[in-house]
Amino acid sequence: MTNSKISVPEAISIILIVLAAHTLVSLPKSLLNITGSATIINLLYVGIILFFLILLIVKLYKNFAGQDIIDISNFLGGPIFQRIVGMLFIFYFIFSSSILLRNFCECLKTVYYPMTSLFFILLTFIIALCISNGFSFSVTTKINLIILPIIFVSILFIFFANNQNLSFENMTPILGNGLFNTFVTGLGNLGAFGGIIFLYFIPPYLKEPKKFKKVAMISVGLAIIYLIICVAIILLTFTFLLKVDEIMPLYSAARYIEFGSFFQRLESILLLIWIIGMACYFSITLHITMNIFKKITNIRDSKPLIVSFALLMLSISLLPPNYAISKYLETTIYPYLVIGIGFILSTSILILAYLKKRKSKEFIENETMD
């Protein structure tokens, strides 16, 4: 168990920064590609399903207070199974964060630094990660808690500042490409809520473990609202973005904000805020990855591994030969990883561990009665 304890707001911000990071690059556009004009309705539908799933997770976690999914895996299948699950999560965190790092830096290069080598832009983030993870985890979470509301406000600002461009006709047809696409195929949009995976690692960090349910429910509620607003900005403002492969759609929407000749280039300020938010996300992901590795290898201190894991992220981010492939990995492969590892695997582990613990309790009670 880590000695870096965090408050409820800090825990919520950890979960939401994942969603924020992905929406700043291409997530809203990816959702629109799947369900079209019905995306907002689809997100409400998926959100209801997600709430029930979270209620199940919270109920199962009551039997494992203060433990994360790696600890529960050890209880369920022993050290070998724990290592297998741990390596799957390490793969997920390193892969998803590396690909997002690559795509975000590609966008920065295209928008602001066309003459700068992509390697040096990536390296800047890697150096920042190494420095930030040298401090206590609580330092990163406190900075994240400050920057996340600013990111949320920036998204609201983009939405309301573009009010003259909003066209609710873009929501028609209401069911997009049909009922099946909206409510069956559209279930794949559960993959947009990747921050839920961080829920499985929050309990050991909480100052008040009993408030885990509060963290989970508030996080899901805010995530749904935030994602709907992001999608609404793209859907209601720019219909052409549904057909054009636009880089950073939310940034493009920010560029259309006009407040006269005095206030110009506001998107540059927003991008600076988003860069800080991205750095927080990568730093948190790296910390949790090292903590998983620490548990499955039983090493005392994971800090000497900061540079190694950071360089691993850099190496993986450089593997895709071009932006098209790295974007495909983020928009197509990543959601399936979220659903497979974050929902199916993790929930299955919790259910089986719950049944095992319940069975062991019944066995002890029967032995006592005999």
N, C-alpha and C positions, 0 to 999 in steps of 0.2 A: 504494500500500500504506500502511496506517495504521501509525503508530508506537506505538500502544497495544497492547502484547503481553499476552496472557493465558495462564494456566496451563490444564492439562487439566481440573481440577475447575471452574474458572470457565467454561470452554467448555461443559462438560456442564450446568452450572446455567443457562446462557443458553438452551439448547435445552429444558430441562425447565420453565423458568418460563412458557413459552408454554402448555404443556399445563396447568400448574397454574392459570394465569389463567383459562382457559376452563372448567375443571372447577368453579371456584368460583362461576360464574354459572349455567350451564345445561347443560353438555356431558353429564354422566352421564344426566340426564333425556332428552336428545335421543337418545342411544344406545339407551336403554330403549324409546323410542317406536318405534324401527326394528326391533329384534330381541327385545324383550320379555324373557321369562324365560331366553332363550338367550343373552343379551348376554355373559355371562362366557365361555361356550364360544366365542362368535363372536370375542371379543377375543383369545383364545388362538390361534384360527385365523388371524385377521388379523395377529396379531403374528408368526406364523411366516412369512407372506408378506412382511411388512415387513422381517424379518431378511434374507431372500434379496435383496430390493430394495436394502437398505443395503449388502450385500456387493458387489452390482454397482456401486453408486455409488462405493464405496471403491476398487474395482479400477480403475474409469475415472479416478478422481482421481489415481492414481499417476503419470499422465502429465502432470499439471498441478499439481505441488506448489507450495503457497503462493499459488495463484490462486483467486479466487472465480468464481461462475457468470457474472458480468459480464465478467471478463477472458477467460473461455473463449468467451463469445459474440462478443467482438471477434476472437478467433483464428478462430472458425468462419465468421463472415459479415461481418467488418469493422465500422467505426464505426457505420454506419446500423443494422445488425442489433443491435449492442450497445445502441444508444439505444432501440430498440423493446423489447428484452428488459428493459432497465433501467426503462423506463416501466411495463411490466407489473408488475414487482416493486414499484415505488413505489406503484402503484395498489393492489396486494394488501396491502402493509404499512399504508398509510394507511387504506384501507377497513376492513380487519379490526380494527385497533386502535381506530379511531373508533367503530365499531359496538359493540365490546366495552366501550369507555369509556362509551358512552351507556347500555348495559344495566346495567352495574355501578352507575353513578350512579343509575339508576332504582330499582334494588334498595335502595341506601342511602337514597334519599328515602322509599321505602315503609316501610322497617324503622325508621329512626331520625329522619329529617328530613322528615316529611310537610308541614310548614309552610314549608319552605325552597324557594326557586326552584331548579329543576333546573339552570338556567344557572349559578348560583353554585357548585353542587357540581361541575359540569364544569370551571368556571374554576379552581377550587382545584387540580385535577389538572394542568391546563394550566400554571399558574404553577409547580408543582412540577417539571414536565418541563423547562421553560425553565431553571430554576435548576440541576437535576441535570446537564443536558447542557452547562452552562457549564464543568463540571469535566471532567477526563480520563475517557475511557471506562472505564479500569481501575478508577476509583473506584466507578462504578456496578456493574461486574461483581463487585467484592469485596463490596459491600453485598448484591448478589443472592445471592452464594455463602453469605452468613450467613443470610439470610432464607429461602432455599429449603428447607434442612433443617428449619427450624422449621415451615414450611408442611406438609412431609411428616409431621412428628411430630404436628401438629395433626390431620391426617386419620386417622392411626393411632389417636390418642386418641379421636376421635369413634367410630371403628369398635369399639374394645374397651370404651369406656365405655357403649356401647349394647348390650353383649353379652346383656343380659337381654331385649332386644327383638328379637334376631335370630331369624328363622324361615326355615330352609333349605327349607321347603315352598314358599316363594315362588319357588324355582328350577324348579318344575315348571309345565307340562311342560318337560322338559330341552331339547327342541329348539324351544321357543317356538311360533312359528306355522308350523313345518315346515322341512324340509331346504332347500328353495329359498330361503326367507326368511333362514335362518341363514347359509348358505354362498354364496349368489349375490347376493341383494339386500343382504345384510349386508356385502358388500365395500365398500359406501359408507362404512362405519365407518372406513376408512382415512383419511377426512377428519378424524378426531379427532386425528390425529398431526400437527398443524400445525407443531409445533416442528422437524420434520425439515427444513422449508424453511430454517431458520437454519443448517443444516449446510452449505449451499452458500456461505455467507458467512463461515464460521469460519476456513478455512485461512490467510488473510492475517494473522489476529490471533494465531495460535498461536505460542507461544515455541518449541515443538517440533513443527514441521509433520509429522514422521514419525509422530506419535501421533494423527493424524487418525482412523485406524481404531479406536483405543481409545476416542476421544471418541464416535464414531458408535455403536459396539456397546454401550457402557455406557449411553449416553443412551436407546437404543431399549429395552434391557432394563428399565431403571428406569421408563421411560414406560409400558410395558405393565403392570408390577406396580402402579404408582401408579393407573393408570386402572381396573384391575380392582378395587382396593380401594375407589375412589370409587363405582363402579357397585354393588359389593356392599353398601355402606352404604345406598344408596337401595333396592336390590332386596330385601335381606333384612330391612330395618327397617320400611319403610313401603310396604305394597302399594298404599295409596290414592294414593300419589304417581304411580303409573303412569297414573292416570286424571284426576288433578287437576292443573291448571296452577299448580304451586307455584313461588314466587319463591325462588331460591337454595336448592335442595334440601339441600345439605350444611349450610347455616346452619340450616335447619329441623330437620335431624337433631341438630345440636349443642344445640338448645333443649330436646331431650328428655332430655339428660343430667342425672342427679340424684345429688348426693353429700350429701344431707341439707340442712337449712336454712342451714347456715353457708356452703357453697359454692353460690352461685347466680349466674345470668347469666354463666356461663363463655363463652357464645357471643360476648359483647361483646369479650372479650380476643382470641378467635380472629379476629373480624372486623377488629380493629386490625392483627393480623399479616397478614391477607389484603390489607388496604388498602396496606400497605407493599410487599407482593409485587406487587400490581397496578401500583403506581407504578414499580417496577423494570422490569416488562415493558414498559410504555409508553415508558419512558426508553430502553431498549435498542432497541426498534423504531424510535423516532425517530432514534437515532444511525445505525443501519444504513441507514435511508431516506435520510438526508442524505449518507451516504458513497456510496450508489449515485448520487445526483444529482451529487455531486462528480466521480465517474468519467465519467459520460456527458456532462458539460458542460465538463470539464477546468478547473474553477475551483480556485484554490489553497486556499481556506479555506471550509469549509461552516458554520462557527459563526455568521456573520451571518444565516444562514437559519433558525436555531433558532426564532425567534419566528414567522416566516412559516409554517413547517411545523406548528408547534404550533397556530397559529390555523386552519390548514387542517383539522387534526384536529378542532378545536372546531366549525368550520362544518359538517363532514360529520356529526359526531355529533348536530347539531341538525336535520339534514334530515328524518329520519323523523318524521312528524306525531304518532306515538304509540308506546308501548312494544310493542304487538303487532307493528307493522311492523318495528321495530328487532330484536325477538327473532326474527322470521321470517328476517331477513337473516343473523343470526348462526347460527341452527340449521339453515337450509335452504340458503342461498346460500354461506356460508363453507366448508362441507365440500367443495363442488364446486370452489371456487377452489383449495383445498389440493390436491385430486386433479389438477385441470387444470394449474395453474401449478407446484405443488410436486413432482408426480410425473411427469406425462406430458410437459410442456414441458421441464422441467429435465433429466430423464433422456434425453430425445431429443437435447437439445443436447450432453450429455456423450457420448452414443454417436456422434453425427455428428462431433464434434470429435475423438474418439478415432480414428475411422476416417480422418479427414483427416490427422491427425498420423502415423498408421501408414503411410498411403499416401505422404506426403511423405518419410518415412524410407526407405521402399523405393525411391523415386525417386532419392534422394541416394545410396543404396548402389549402385544400378544404374549411376548416372553415374560413381561412383568406380571401379567395376569396369571400365567401358569405358575 
